[in-house]
Amino acid sequence: MTNELSDHFGDRLMAAVRVKKTPLVVGLDPRFKQIPEKLRLGVSDSAPEVAEVFRKFCFEIIDVVQGLVPAVKPQAAFFEQLGARGMQALADVIDYAVEAKLMVILDAKRGDIGSTAEAYARAFLGRKPKSNWGCDGLTINPYLGEDTLEPFVNRANETGSGVFVLVKTSNPGSHSLQEKETHQGKVYGLVGQHVERLSAASKGESGYGSVGAVVGATYPEQLAELRSAMPSTIFLVPGFGAQGGTAKDVEGGFDENGLGSIVNSSRGIIFAHAKPEYTELDCWQTAVEKATLDSMDRLAETTAGKLRSC
């Protein structure tokens, strides 16, 4: 079974995790000064030249990880800062990842209401020609309320794509708003309840819906709490690796079969060539491969290790 046999996002993603036997997702967050020197030699800081470096860098990462992981997660901001050339590079990276049979979750954290939200949803959600960007998934911000989510969820259901709603994010300052107590409970819990209702309504054969939640590895207690409260929701878990999240921290995000979460690692993989344990390797791509395999092994120490015996 491959991840292309179903039009249901949750089923496709969980099938891809089973096929690759890992929940690891590689984040594509290109930062010019951290990219291997070989790719930066003779390159000015002009947007067109940097955009071309970003394109080449991400293409080579995709070449390395396409057989190892189920999905990649490009961070739109690093491309957007370069203007039109950066956006073209992002479009090319998305297309290249799709051609490599990877699922693509765009980390753009969009969020708006009414026709604006509908336009964002039409822009990003669904493989081409269902959308012009051709993404499988998109991160979205629920701060404007329930009517923020509705256009994205409707479009996701129409196109076989998915959304990941920010629920409990990995940044240290998230507690200042997300953990505020209301008479109905903490803010992140209330958002999680609504996301679970939406996900349960779109549940597929895998038991998971097309409305996911972003829940950070840096808050393991809340991760486990939300897993129990949100049995139909796939979690996108940032914060693993460079941000300090460990395999033990992400354990609570998995169900009893090792499914239910995908775990993102960006800097710890794509810039592995600069880490002491990988500096002796023959090239930066080898460092990316080794860091990916090492991350997979660490995650296999959790319940997700059951995927390796499937």
C-alpha positions as CSV (number, residue, x, y, z in Angstrom):
1,M,0.0,0.0,0.0
2,T,1.3,3.5,-0.9
3,N,0.2,6.9,0.3
4,E,-1.4,7.6,-3.1
5,L,-4.2,5.0,-2.8
6,S,-6.5,7.2,-0.8
7,D,-8.0,10.7,-1.3
8,H,-8.3,11.1,2.5
9,F,-5.4,13.1,4.0
10,G,-5.3,11.4,7.4
11,D,-5.3,8.0,5.7
12,R,-2.6,9.0,3.2
13,L,-0.4,10.4,5.9
14,M,-0.7,7.4,8.2
15,A,-0.1,5.1,5.3
16,A,3.0,7.0,4.4
17,V,4.2,6.7,8.0
18,R,3.7,3.0,7.9
19,V,5.5,2.6,4.5
20,K,8.5,4.5,5.7
21,K,8.3,3.0,9.2
22,T,8.9,6.3,10.9
23,P,6.9,9.4,11.9
24,L,9.9,11.7,11.2
25,V,9.3,14.7,9.0
26,V,12.2,16.8,7.7
27,G,11.7,20.6,7.9
28,L,13.0,22.6,5.0
29,D,14.1,25.9,6.7
30,P,17.0,27.3,4.6
31,R,19.1,29.9,6.3
32,F,21.7,31.3,4.0
33,K,24.6,31.6,6.5
34,Q,24.1,28.0,7.7
35,I,24.0,26.4,4.3
36,P,27.1,24.5,3.4
37,E,29.9,26.8,2.2
38,K,30.2,24.8,-1.0
39,L,26.8,26.0,-2.1
40,R,27.5,29.6,-1.0
41,L,30.9,30.2,-2.7
42,G,30.8,33.2,-5.0
43,V,27.1,33.9,-4.2
44,S,26.1,37.5,-3.4
45,D,23.4,38.3,-0.9
46,S,21.0,39.4,-3.7
47,A,17.6,37.8,-3.6
48,P,17.8,36.0,-7.0
49,E,21.1,34.4,-6.1
50,V,20.1,33.4,-2.6
51,A,16.8,32.0,-3.9
52,E,18.8,29.8,-6.3
53,V,20.9,28.5,-3.4
54,F,17.8,27.7,-1.4
55,R,16.4,25.8,-4.3
56,K,19.5,23.7,-4.9
57,F,19.9,23.1,-1.1
58,C,16.4,21.9,-0.7
59,F,16.4,19.8,-3.8
60,E,19.5,17.9,-2.6
61,I,18.0,17.4,0.9
62,I,14.9,15.9,-0.8
63,D,17.1,13.6,-2.9
64,V,18.7,12.3,0.3
65,V,15.5,11.9,2.4
66,Q,12.9,10.8,-0.1
67,G,13.4,7.1,0.6
68,L,13.5,7.6,4.3
69,V,10.7,9.8,5.5
70,P,7.0,10.2,4.7
71,A,6.9,14.0,4.3
72,V,8.8,17.3,4.3
73,K,7.7,20.6,5.8
74,P,8.9,23.7,4.0
75,Q,8.8,26.9,6.1
76,A,7.4,29.6,3.9
77,A,8.9,32.5,5.7
78,F,12.5,31.7,4.7
79,F,11.4,31.9,1.0
80,E,9.0,34.8,1.3
81,Q,11.7,37.1,2.7
82,L,13.3,36.9,-0.8
83,G,10.3,38.2,-2.6
84,A,9.1,36.8,-5.9
85,R,12.3,34.8,-6.6
86,G,12.0,33.2,-3.2
87,M,8.4,32.3,-3.8
88,Q,9.3,30.7,-7.1
89,A,12.0,28.7,-5.4
90,L,9.4,27.6,-2.8
91,A,7.0,26.5,-5.6
92,D,9.8,24.6,-7.2
93,V,10.7,22.9,-4.0
94,I,7.1,21.8,-3.4
95,D,6.9,20.4,-6.9
96,Y,10.2,18.6,-6.6
97,A,9.1,17.0,-3.3
98,V,5.8,15.9,-4.8
99,E,7.7,14.3,-7.7
100,A,9.8,12.5,-5.2
101,K,6.6,11.0,-3.8
102,L,6.8,12.8,-0.5
103,M,3.9,14.5,1.2
104,V,4.3,18.2,1.6
105,I,3.1,20.2,4.6
106,L,3.6,23.9,4.1
107,D,4.3,25.7,7.3
108,A,2.8,29.1,6.6
109,K,0.5,29.6,9.6
110,R,-2.2,31.3,7.6
111,G,-5.4,32.5,9.4
112,D,-8.1,34.8,8.3
113,I,-11.9,35.0,7.9
114,G,-14.4,35.0,5.1
115,S,-13.4,35.3,1.5
116,T,-9.7,35.9,2.5
117,A,-9.5,32.6,4.3
118,E,-11.2,30.9,1.3
119,A,-8.6,32.4,-1.0
120,Y,-5.7,31.2,1.2
121,A,-7.3,27.7,1.3
122,R,-7.8,27.6,-2.5
123,A,-4.2,28.8,-3.0
124,F,-2.5,26.1,-0.9
125,L,-4.7,23.1,-0.3
126,G,-4.7,20.1,-2.6
127,R,-2.3,18.6,-5.1
128,K,-2.2,20.3,-8.5
129,P,-4.5,21.2,-10.2
130,K,-6.7,21.4,-7.1
131,S,-4.6,24.3,-5.9
132,N,-1.9,26.3,-7.6
133,W,0.7,25.6,-4.8
134,G,-0.1,21.9,-4.7
135,C,0.4,21.2,-0.9
136,D,-0.9,18.2,0.9
137,G,-1.2,20.1,4.2
138,L,-1.0,23.6,5.7
139,T,-0.5,25.0,9.2
140,I,-3.1,27.5,10.2
141,N,-3.6,29.9,13.1
142,P,-7.0,29.8,14.9
143,Y,-6.7,33.0,16.8
144,L,-9.6,34.8,14.9
145,G,-12.0,32.1,16.0
146,E,-14.0,29.2,14.6
147,D,-14.8,31.0,11.4
148,T,-11.1,31.2,10.8
149,L,-11.0,27.4,10.5
150,E,-14.1,26.7,8.5
151,P,-13.0,27.7,5.0
152,F,-9.7,25.8,5.4
153,V,-11.4,22.7,6.8
154,N,-14.0,22.7,4.0
155,R,-11.4,23.1,1.3
156,A,-9.3,20.4,2.9
157,N,-12.2,18.0,2.8
158,E,-13.0,18.8,-0.8
159,T,-9.4,18.3,-2.0
160,G,-8.2,15.4,0.1
161,S,-5.7,17.6,1.9
162,G,-5.3,18.5,5.5
163,V,-4.6,21.3,8.0
164,F,-2.7,21.5,11.2
165,V,-4.1,24.0,13.7
166,L,-1.8,25.7,16.2
167,V,-2.9,24.3,19.6
168,K,0.1,24.1,21.9
169,T,3.2,25.4,20.2
170,S,6.8,24.7,21.1
171,N,8.1,28.2,21.7
172,P,8.8,29.2,25.4
173,G,6.4,32.1,25.3
174,S,3.4,30.0,24.2
175,H,2.3,29.7,27.9
176,S,1.5,33.5,28.0
177,L,-1.6,33.0,26.0
178,Q,-2.2,29.3,25.3
179,E,-2.1,28.3,29.0
180,K,-4.3,31.1,30.3
181,E,-7.1,29.8,32.5
182,T,-10.7,30.5,31.5
183,H,-13.9,29.4,33.3
184,Q,-14.0,26.5,30.8
185,G,-10.4,25.5,31.0
186,K,-7.1,26.5,29.5
187,V,-7.0,28.2,26.1
188,Y,-5.0,25.4,24.4
189,G,-7.5,22.8,25.8
190,L,-10.5,24.7,24.3
191,V,-8.8,25.0,20.9
192,G,-8.0,21.3,21.1
193,Q,-11.6,20.4,21.9
194,H,-12.8,22.2,18.8
195,V,-10.1,20.7,16.6
196,E,-11.0,17.2,17.8
197,R,-14.6,17.8,16.9
198,L,-13.6,18.8,13.4
199,S,-11.2,15.9,13.0
200,A,-13.7,13.4,14.3
201,A,-16.2,14.6,11.7
202,S,-13.6,14.0,8.9
203,K,-12.3,10.7,10.3
204,G,-11.1,8.1,7.7
205,E,-10.3,4.4,7.8
206,S,-7.1,5.0,9.8
207,G,-9.2,6.4,12.6
208,Y,-7.7,9.9,12.1
209,G,-9.2,12.9,10.5
210,S,-8.0,15.6,8.1
211,V,-7.8,18.3,10.8
212,G,-4.6,18.0,12.7
213,A,-3.0,19.9,15.6
214,V,0.4,21.4,16.1
215,V,1.6,20.4,19.6
216,G,5.2,21.0,20.6
217,A,7.6,18.4,21.9
218,T,8.9,20.9,24.4
219,Y,5.7,20.5,26.4
220,P,5.5,16.7,26.9
221,E,2.9,16.7,29.7
222,Q,0.5,18.7,27.6
223,L,1.3,16.6,24.6
224,A,0.2,13.4,26.4
225,E,-2.8,15.2,27.9
226,L,-4.0,16.3,24.4
227,R,-3.3,12.9,22.9
228,S,-5.8,11.4,25.4
229,A,-8.4,14.2,24.7
230,M,-7.9,14.2,20.9
231,P,-8.0,10.5,19.7
232,S,-9.1,11.4,16.1
233,T,-6.4,14.1,15.6
234,I,-3.0,13.7,14.0
235,F,-0.4,15.8,15.8
236,L,2.4,17.7,14.0
237,V,5.1,17.8,16.7
238,P,7.8,20.5,16.3
239,G,10.6,21.1,18.8
240,F,12.3,17.7,18.4
241,G,16.1,17.9,18.1
242,A,17.6,21.4,17.9
243,Q,14.9,23.0,20.0
244,G,15.6,20.5,22.8
245,G,12.7,18.0,22.5
246,T,13.8,14.4,23.0
247,A,12.3,11.0,22.0
248,K,11.0,10.7,25.6
249,D,9.3,14.0,25.2
250,V,7.4,13.0,22.1
251,E,6.4,9.6,23.4
252,G,3.0,10.9,24.6
253,G,1.9,11.9,21.2
254,F,1.7,8.4,19.8
255,D,-1.2,6.0,20.0
256,E,-0.7,2.4,21.1
257,N,0.3,1.4,17.5
258,G,3.0,4.2,17.2
259,L,0.7,6.3,15.0
260,G,-1.1,9.6,15.5
261,S,1.9,11.9,15.3
262,I,4.4,13.1,12.9
263,V,7.6,14.6,14.4
264,N,9.4,17.4,12.7
265,S,13.1,18.0,12.8
266,S,14.6,20.9,10.8
267,R,17.9,22.4,11.8
268,G,19.2,19.2,13.5
269,I,19.0,17.4,10.1
270,I,19.5,20.0,7.3
271,F,22.5,21.7,9.0
272,A,23.9,18.5,10.4
273,H,27.2,19.1,8.6
274,A,28.0,21.7,11.2
275,K,27.4,19.4,14.2
276,P,30.6,17.9,15.8
277,E,29.4,14.3,15.4
278,Y,29.1,14.7,11.7
279,T,31.9,17.0,10.7
280,E,34.2,14.1,9.7
281,L,31.8,12.7,7.1
282,D,32.8,13.0,3.4
283,C,30.1,15.6,2.4
284,W,27.2,17.5,3.8
285,Q,24.6,15.3,2.1
286,T,26.0,12.3,4.0
287,A,25.6,14.3,7.2
288,V,22.0,14.9,6.4
289,E,21.4,11.2,5.7
290,K,23.2,10.2,8.9
291,A,21.3,12.7,11.0
292,T,18.0,11.6,9.5
293,L,18.8,7.9,10.3
294,D,19.9,8.8,13.8
295,S,16.7,10.8,14.4
296,M,14.7,7.8,13.1
297,D,16.5,5.5,15.5
298,R,15.8,7.8,18.5
299,L,12.1,7.9,17.6
300,A,12.1,4.1,17.3
301,E,12.9,4.0,21.0
302,T,9.3,5.2,21.6
303,T,6.0,3.5,20.8
304,A,6.7,4.5,17.2
305,G,9.3,1.7,17.1
306,K,6.3,-0.7,16.5
307,L,6.3,0.7,13.0
308,R,9.5,-1.1,12.2
309,S,7.9,-4.5,12.9
310,C,4.9,-3.9,10.6
